[in-house]
Amino acid sequence: MKKIIATLTLAFLAAASFAADIPRVVTECGPWVTGVTDDAMTVVWISSDRSIGWVEIAPDDGASFYAEERPRHYEDFLGRHVVSKLHRVRVAGLQAGTTYRYRIYQQGIDDSGAIPVLGTVTASDVYSREPYRIRTLDSRRDECRFMVVNDIHGRDSILTAHARAMRKADPDFVVFNGDMSNLMGPVSYMEEAYLARAVKEFATDTPLFFVRGNHETRGSGAAEFMNLYPSHTGKPYYMFRQGPAVFLVLDSGEDKPDNDIEYGGTAAYDAYREAEAEWLREAVRSEEFRSAPVKVALLHVPPEKGRGWHGSNELKRLIIPVLNEAGVDVMLSGHLHRHDFRKAGECGTDFPVVVNSNNDRLEVRVTSSRVEIDVVDAAGKTLHRHEIDVK
């Protein structure tokens, strides 16, 4: 017994001596907020080193964030707090249409031995600046306002102009409708391509929904997509509701056949789209979908007017018939790098399709009877306006 106690004592003394050697971990990029619903949200950020991360939440009631101890929310897996550079903390039990203040924390750790050693705690500042704020979604609202950009491909000057407009307009949420970068590289590549800019301008305080484009399926970091943009389905396709509108976030996959030389034998999107179509058939039967007055589909690759590339043809075979039968009112797409408005019936759809260019943004307002879409360039000039009456 004495030998065991001595061994443990030495272990704790060693742990204490190592604590001073653990690097001070700071926030490298973030936070951004995704997966927002009427009662939950996921806060994501990247730390400078492996650490334990957590989020503290406070109501936006005018009281100091320091007025009382705030509850901690961790990302846990198999009974342990997750240790990582990339943190994804789901916060549940929130109220619909309510603004919350939040703060992120991280604590470095050396978990290489039997007894983990914790380092210094760092956190986002709520003393010299206002804490981050986020508003949950609310299906009871009379209208919904949101903004969309796509096909930025890492062009910071274009994204900066649109992102600043987003911050000023304070929409309910923002949609990145695919191909925000040229590929999914390491997380540091994603930071440089667009994440750091989005965080700086709006994404800490405005919910972000990401529609995967064909370029997000490529690169060594392709498997990181769901870590950066987690959803409640665990897939890039899911559904959410805001005001009178229900949104189907869909994944077009790649645009060429699976055996195309460009994919190097790594593609299996035909089977993937089949599984997505099965999920979609169930989703549109749900009460959440059927009860919404307005139904909006978000899909990066639009259906072509004639016979197009393989990916588009597969979408027309698998996805469009389900959307037609479900009574979708409008689809918002990108991919073509030019604006196009396709009336119902022009590309096999019973609803219009608005294709946004790679340089402009969509400013969308939805009521129970109409969808109003302004196409606005980076300078703030309205180029087109589409008004769509709900079926």
C-alpha positions as CSV (number, residue, x, y, z in Angstrom):
1,M,0.0,0.0,0.0
2,K,2.8,2.4,0.9
3,K,4.4,1.7,-2.5
4,I,1.1,2.5,-4.3
5,I,0.7,5.8,-2.3
6,A,4.3,6.7,-3.1
7,T,3.8,6.0,-6.8
8,L,0.6,8.1,-6.9
9,T,2.3,11.0,-4.9
10,L,5.1,11.0,-7.4
11,A,2.6,11.0,-10.3
12,F,0.8,14.0,-8.9
13,L,4.0,15.9,-8.2
14,A,5.1,15.2,-11.8
15,A,1.7,16.4,-13.0
16,A,2.1,19.6,-11.1
17,S,5.6,20.2,-12.5
18,F,4.4,19.5,-16.1
19,A,1.4,21.9,-15.8
20,A,3.7,24.9,-16.1
21,D,5.0,23.4,-19.4
22,I,1.5,23.2,-21.1
23,P,1.3,26.0,-23.8
24,R,-1.3,28.7,-23.1
25,V,-4.1,27.9,-25.5
26,V,-5.9,30.8,-27.2
27,T,-8.7,31.0,-29.8
28,E,-7.3,30.8,-33.3
29,C,-10.5,31.2,-35.3
30,G,-14.1,31.6,-34.2
31,P,-16.5,31.2,-32.8
32,W,-19.2,30.7,-35.4
33,V,-22.7,29.4,-34.7
34,T,-24.4,26.7,-36.7
35,G,-27.2,24.2,-36.4
36,V,-29.5,26.8,-34.8
37,T,-33.1,25.7,-34.1
38,D,-35.8,27.1,-31.9
39,D,-34.3,25.4,-28.8
40,A,-30.6,24.7,-29.5
41,M,-27.4,25.8,-31.3
42,T,-23.9,24.6,-31.9
43,V,-20.9,26.8,-31.2
44,V,-17.8,26.0,-33.2
45,W,-14.3,27.4,-32.8
46,I,-10.6,26.5,-33.4
47,S,-8.0,26.7,-30.6
48,S,-4.2,27.1,-31.0
49,D,-3.6,23.7,-29.4
50,R,-5.4,20.6,-28.2
51,S,-7.6,21.6,-25.3
52,I,-10.9,21.1,-23.5
53,G,-13.5,23.6,-24.7
54,W,-16.8,24.7,-23.2
55,V,-19.5,27.4,-23.6
56,E,-21.2,29.5,-21.0
57,I,-24.7,30.8,-21.7
58,A,-26.5,33.8,-20.1
59,P,-29.9,35.3,-20.9
60,D,-29.8,38.7,-22.5
61,D,-31.4,40.3,-19.5
62,G,-29.2,43.4,-19.0
63,A,-27.3,41.8,-16.0
64,S,-23.6,41.5,-16.0
65,F,-22.2,38.3,-17.4
66,Y,-20.4,38.1,-14.0
67,A,-23.6,38.5,-12.0
68,E,-23.7,34.8,-11.3
69,E,-22.1,31.5,-12.2
70,R,-23.2,30.5,-15.7
71,P,-23.8,26.9,-16.7
72,R,-21.1,25.1,-18.6
73,H,-21.8,23.2,-21.8
74,Y,-19.1,20.7,-23.1
75,E,-18.7,18.5,-26.1
76,D,-18.6,15.0,-24.5
77,F,-17.9,11.6,-26.1
78,L,-18.2,8.3,-24.3
79,G,-18.3,9.9,-20.9
80,R,-15.3,12.3,-21.4
81,H,-14.9,15.9,-22.4
82,V,-13.5,16.0,-25.9
83,V,-9.9,17.1,-26.3
84,S,-9.2,18.8,-29.6
85,K,-8.2,21.9,-31.4
86,L,-11.6,22.0,-33.1
87,H,-14.5,22.5,-30.6
88,R,-18.2,21.8,-31.4
89,V,-20.4,22.4,-28.4
90,R,-24.1,21.8,-28.7
91,V,-26.2,23.9,-26.3
92,A,-29.8,22.7,-25.9
93,G,-32.8,23.7,-23.7
94,L,-33.1,27.2,-25.2
95,Q,-36.2,29.2,-25.8
96,A,-37.5,30.0,-29.3
97,G,-36.9,33.5,-30.7
98,T,-34.8,34.5,-27.8
99,T,-31.4,36.3,-27.7
100,Y,-28.7,34.7,-25.6
101,R,-25.2,35.9,-24.6
102,Y,-22.4,33.3,-24.8
103,R,-18.8,33.0,-24.0
104,I,-16.3,30.3,-25.1
105,Y,-13.5,28.8,-22.9
106,Q,-10.6,26.5,-23.6
107,Q,-8.1,24.9,-21.3
108,G,-4.8,23.3,-22.5
109,I,-4.2,19.7,-21.4
110,D,-1.4,17.1,-21.4
111,D,-3.3,13.8,-21.6
112,S,-0.4,11.7,-22.7
113,G,-0.1,10.0,-19.3
114,A,-2.4,8.1,-17.0
115,I,-3.4,11.3,-15.2
116,P,-4.3,14.3,-17.4
117,V,-2.6,17.6,-16.5
118,L,-4.6,20.8,-17.1
119,G,-3.1,24.1,-18.1
120,T,-4.3,27.7,-18.0
121,V,-7.9,28.6,-18.8
122,T,-8.5,31.2,-21.4
123,A,-11.8,32.7,-22.6
124,S,-13.5,35.2,-24.8
125,D,-13.6,38.6,-23.2
126,V,-16.8,39.8,-21.6
127,Y,-15.1,42.5,-19.4
128,S,-13.8,45.1,-21.9
129,R,-16.2,44.1,-24.7
130,E,-19.8,42.9,-25.1
131,P,-20.2,39.1,-25.0
132,Y,-21.3,37.3,-28.2
133,R,-25.0,37.2,-28.8
134,I,-27.2,34.8,-30.8
135,R,-30.9,34.6,-31.4
136,T,-32.6,31.3,-31.7
137,L,-35.1,30.6,-34.6
138,D,-38.8,30.9,-34.1
139,S,-41.5,29.3,-36.2
140,R,-44.1,31.6,-34.8
141,R,-42.8,34.7,-36.5
142,D,-44.7,36.3,-39.4
143,E,-41.7,36.6,-41.7
144,C,-38.2,35.4,-42.3
145,R,-35.2,37.4,-43.6
146,F,-32.0,35.8,-44.7
147,M,-29.0,36.4,-47.0
148,V,-27.2,34.0,-49.4
149,V,-23.7,33.9,-51.0
150,N,-22.1,31.1,-53.0
151,D,-19.1,30.3,-55.2
152,I,-16.8,32.7,-53.4
153,H,-13.8,30.3,-54.0
154,G,-11.7,32.1,-51.3
155,R,-12.0,35.6,-52.9
156,D,-11.7,37.7,-49.7
157,S,-12.5,41.1,-51.3
158,I,-15.9,39.8,-52.5
159,L,-16.7,38.1,-49.3
160,T,-15.7,41.1,-47.2
161,A,-18.1,43.4,-49.0
162,H,-21.0,41.0,-48.6
163,A,-20.2,40.0,-45.1
164,R,-20.1,43.6,-43.9
165,A,-23.6,44.1,-45.5
166,M,-24.7,41.0,-43.6
167,R,-23.5,42.4,-40.3
168,K,-25.3,45.7,-41.0
169,A,-28.6,44.1,-42.1
170,D,-28.8,41.7,-39.1
171,P,-30.7,38.9,-40.9
172,D,-32.2,35.9,-39.2
173,F,-29.4,33.8,-40.6
174,V,-26.9,33.6,-43.5
175,V,-26.6,30.8,-46.0
176,F,-23.3,29.8,-47.6
177,N,-24.7,28.0,-50.6
178,G,-21.6,26.0,-51.6
179,D,-18.1,26.4,-53.1
180,M,-16.9,29.0,-50.6
181,S,-13.4,27.7,-51.2
182,N,-11.7,25.8,-54.0
183,L,-11.4,22.6,-51.9
184,M,-11.6,21.4,-48.4
185,G,-8.0,21.6,-47.3
186,P,-6.6,21.6,-43.7
187,V,-8.6,23.6,-41.2
188,S,-5.9,26.4,-41.5
189,Y,-6.7,26.6,-45.2
190,M,-10.4,27.0,-44.5
191,E,-9.6,29.8,-42.0
192,E,-7.7,31.7,-44.6
193,A,-10.1,31.0,-47.5
194,Y,-13.3,32.4,-45.8
195,L,-13.9,31.4,-42.1
196,A,-11.8,34.1,-40.5
197,R,-13.5,36.8,-42.6
198,A,-17.0,35.4,-41.8
199,V,-16.2,35.3,-38.1
200,K,-14.7,38.8,-38.1
201,E,-17.8,40.3,-39.8
202,F,-20.9,38.4,-38.7
203,A,-20.7,34.7,-37.9
204,T,-20.2,35.0,-34.1
205,D,-23.7,36.7,-33.8
206,T,-25.6,35.4,-36.8
207,P,-26.6,31.8,-37.4
208,L,-24.7,30.3,-40.3
209,F,-26.1,27.5,-42.5
210,F,-23.8,25.8,-45.0
211,V,-24.9,24.0,-48.1
212,R,-22.2,21.7,-49.3
213,G,-21.0,22.5,-52.9
214,N,-19.1,20.2,-55.2
215,H,-15.8,21.8,-54.3
216,E,-16.4,21.1,-50.6
217,T,-16.4,17.4,-51.5
218,R,-12.7,17.7,-52.7
219,G,-9.4,17.9,-50.9
220,S,-7.7,16.3,-47.9
221,G,-10.0,18.1,-45.5
222,A,-13.3,16.8,-47.0
223,A,-14.0,14.6,-44.0
224,E,-13.8,17.7,-41.8
225,F,-17.0,19.2,-43.3
226,M,-19.4,17.9,-40.6
227,N,-16.9,18.9,-37.9
228,L,-16.9,22.5,-39.1
229,Y,-20.7,22.6,-39.8
230,P,-22.4,20.0,-37.7
231,S,-26.1,19.3,-38.2
232,H,-28.7,17.4,-36.2
233,T,-28.8,14.6,-38.9
234,G,-25.1,14.1,-38.9
235,K,-25.2,14.7,-42.6
236,P,-24.9,17.7,-44.9
237,Y,-28.6,17.4,-45.7
238,Y,-31.2,18.4,-43.1
239,M,-34.2,20.6,-42.5
240,F,-35.0,23.6,-40.3
241,R,-37.8,26.1,-39.8
242,Q,-37.8,29.9,-39.4
243,G,-41.0,31.9,-39.3
244,P,-43.5,30.8,-42.1
245,A,-40.7,28.9,-44.0
246,V,-39.3,25.4,-43.8
247,F,-35.9,25.0,-45.4
248,L,-34.5,21.8,-47.0
249,V,-30.7,21.9,-47.0
250,L,-29.7,19.5,-49.7
251,D,-26.4,18.1,-50.9
252,S,-25.7,17.9,-54.7
253,G,-22.5,15.9,-54.3
254,E,-20.1,15.9,-57.3
255,D,-21.1,17.1,-60.7
256,K,-19.3,14.4,-62.8
257,P,-19.6,10.6,-62.9
258,D,-18.0,8.8,-59.9
259,N,-15.3,7.2,-62.2
260,D,-14.1,10.6,-63.5
261,I,-10.3,11.0,-63.5
262,E,-10.6,14.2,-61.5
263,Y,-11.7,12.2,-58.4
264,G,-8.9,9.7,-58.4
265,G,-11.2,6.7,-57.5
266,T,-12.4,8.3,-54.3
267,A,-16.0,9.2,-55.4
268,A,-19.2,7.3,-54.5
269,Y,-21.8,10.0,-55.0
270,D,-24.4,7.9,-56.9
271,A,-25.1,5.7,-53.8
272,Y,-24.8,8.8,-51.6
273,R,-27.5,10.6,-53.5
274,E,-29.7,7.5,-53.4
275,A,-29.5,7.6,-49.6
276,E,-30.2,11.3,-49.5
277,A,-33.3,10.8,-51.6
278,E,-34.5,8.2,-49.1
279,W,-34.1,10.7,-46.3
280,L,-35.8,13.4,-48.3
281,R,-38.9,11.3,-48.9
282,E,-39.3,10.8,-45.1
283,A,-38.5,14.5,-44.4
284,V,-41.2,15.9,-46.6
285,R,-43.8,13.6,-44.9
286,S,-43.0,15.2,-41.5
287,E,-45.4,17.5,-39.7
288,E,-42.6,20.1,-39.5
289,F,-42.4,20.3,-43.3
290,R,-46.1,19.9,-44.1
291,S,-47.3,22.5,-41.6
292,A,-45.0,25.3,-43.0
293,P,-46.8,27.7,-45.3
294,V,-43.7,28.2,-47.4
295,K,-41.2,25.6,-48.5
296,V,-37.7,26.5,-49.7
297,A,-35.0,24.2,-51.1
298,L,-31.3,25.0,-50.9
299,L,-29.2,23.1,-53.4
300,H,-25.8,24.1,-54.8
301,V,-26.1,22.5,-58.2
302,P,-29.3,23.5,-60.0
303,P,-31.3,21.2,-62.3
304,E,-30.4,21.9,-65.9
305,K,-33.0,22.9,-68.5
306,G,-32.0,20.1,-70.8
307,R,-29.7,17.1,-70.2
308,G,-26.7,18.4,-68.3
309,W,-23.8,16.9,-66.5
310,H,-24.1,13.6,-64.6
311,G,-24.6,15.2,-61.1
312,S,-27.4,17.4,-62.3
313,N,-29.0,14.6,-64.2
314,E,-29.0,12.4,-61.0
315,L,-30.5,15.3,-59.0
316,K,-33.3,15.6,-61.6
317,R,-33.9,11.8,-61.4
318,L,-33.8,11.4,-57.6
319,I,-34.4,14.7,-55.8
320,I,-36.6,16.9,-58.1
321,P,-39.6,14.5,-58.3
322,V,-39.7,14.4,-54.5
323,L,-39.6,18.2,-54.2
324,N,-42.3,18.5,-56.9
325,E,-44.6,16.2,-55.1
326,A,-43.9,17.9,-51.8
327,G,-45.0,21.3,-53.1
328,V,-41.7,23.2,-52.8
329,D,-42.2,27.0,-53.6
330,V,-38.7,28.0,-54.7
331,M,-35.2,26.6,-55.0
332,L,-32.0,28.7,-54.4
333,S,-28.9,27.5,-56.1
334,G,-25.4,28.6,-57.3
335,H,-22.7,26.6,-59.2
336,L,-23.0,28.3,-62.6
337,H,-21.2,31.5,-61.6
338,R,-23.9,33.6,-63.3
339,H,-27.4,34.7,-62.4
340,D,-30.4,32.9,-63.8
341,F,-34.1,32.7,-63.1
342,R,-35.8,29.6,-64.2
343,K,-39.6,29.6,-64.2
344,A,-41.6,26.7,-63.0
345,G,-41.5,24.0,-65.7
346,E,-38.3,25.1,-67.4
347,C,-36.0,22.5,-65.9
348,G,-38.4,19.8,-64.8
349,T,-39.4,21.6,-61.6
350,D,-42.9,22.6,-60.6
351,F,-41.3,25.6,-58.8
352,P,-39.0,28.5,-59.9
353,V,-35.2,28.2,-59.4
354,V,-33.1,31.2,-58.6
355,V,-29.5,30.8,-59.5
356,N,-27.2,33.2,-57.8
357,S,-23.9,34.3,-59.4
358,N,-20.5,34.0,-57.8
359,N,-20.2,37.8,-57.3
360,D,-23.6,38.8,-55.9
361,R,-25.8,38.0,-52.8
362,L,-29.4,37.2,-52.4
363,E,-31.4,39.2,-49.9
364,V,-34.6,37.2,-49.2
365,R,-37.8,38.1,-47.3
366,V,-40.4,35.4,-46.8
367,T,-44.0,35.9,-45.6
368,S,-46.8,33.3,-45.6
369,S,-47.9,34.4,-49.0
370,R,-44.8,35.6,-50.9
371,V,-41.0,35.1,-51.3
372,E,-39.2,38.3,-52.3
373,I,-35.6,38.0,-53.6
374,D,-33.3,40.8,-54.3
375,V,-30.0,40.1,-56.2
376,V,-27.5,42.6,-54.9
377,D,-23.9,43.1,-56.0
378,A,-20.9,43.7,-53.8
379,A,-21.4,47.5,-54.0
380,G,-24.9,47.3,-52.7
381,K,-26.7,47.8,-56.0
382,T,-29.9,45.8,-56.7
383,L,-29.5,44.0,-60.0
384,H,-32.6,41.9,-60.1
385,R,-35.8,41.4,-58.1
386,H,-37.9,38.2,-58.1
387,E,-41.3,38.0,-56.4
388,I,-42.8,34.5,-56.1
389,D,-46.3,33.9,-54.9
390,V,-46.7,30.9,-52.6
391,K,-48.8,28.1,-53.9
